[in-house]
């Protein structure tokens, strides 16, 4: 699995020395990223089908173009290095088309790693190896919650109270993404049955017998 954002960046950086080829390569990437943008709300199965139907043909055209351009390029030129990098990593660059849950690049992972980089400047030390493991777990947890729009404290309060009574085969229901989906799902309200009426309720009050008064 390779990052298409890295490969794309090399073509972008080569635009000063070979604008025509750079613009052509970026046009291919523009098509691929537009497809990913349109499929943002798709399920994994829908995204996989879209990639097989639409992205794979574009990648095929891109690969053919790269093979045709490589003999004309100096190996050490910016465009030559961009083309060589893309072709040498081609199998990994197109791996994302084989599964709907894979991303076209690793930009999300790199953004999340900024938390660690910024934290290093603030914390400097974690105190112990076990403290480092705990910090890694908490950073991963809070990053996941932020990406899913989950409030971490509300999640922990709910999950920790249910954890002991949840069967082992249902533990995946407590993962942040499944937990959020369950909370967003509409809750079905059972139908309310009207109260049963007593036989006397249907009698006309005017027909009830008048009580006798003994003088």
HELIX and SHEET records of a PDB file:
HELIX    1   1 UNK A    4  UNK A   13  1                                  10    
HELIX    2   2 UNK A   14  UNK A   16  5                                   3    
HELIX    3   3 UNK A   19  UNK A   38  1                                  20    
HELIX    4   4 UNK A   44  UNK A   50  1                                   7    
HELIX    5   5 UNK A   51  UNK A   55  3                                   5    
HELIX    6   6 UNK A   56  UNK A   70  1                                  15    
HELIX    7   7 UNK A   78  UNK A   88  1                                  11    
HELIX    8   8 UNK A   90  UNK A   93  1                                   4    
HELIX    9   9 UNK A   95  UNK A   98  5                                   4    
HELIX   10  10 UNK A  107  UNK A  123  1                                  17    
HELIX   11  11 UNK A  129  UNK A  148  1                                  20    
HELIX   12  12 UNK A  152  UNK A  162  1                                  11    
HELIX   13  13 UNK A  163  UNK A  165  5                                   3    
HELIX   14  14 UNK A  168  UNK A  174  5                                   7    
HELIX   15  15 UNK A  176  UNK A  184  1                                   9    
HELIX   16  16 UNK A  199  UNK A  202  5                                   4    
HELIX   17  17 UNK A  205  UNK A  207  5                                   3    
END                                                                             
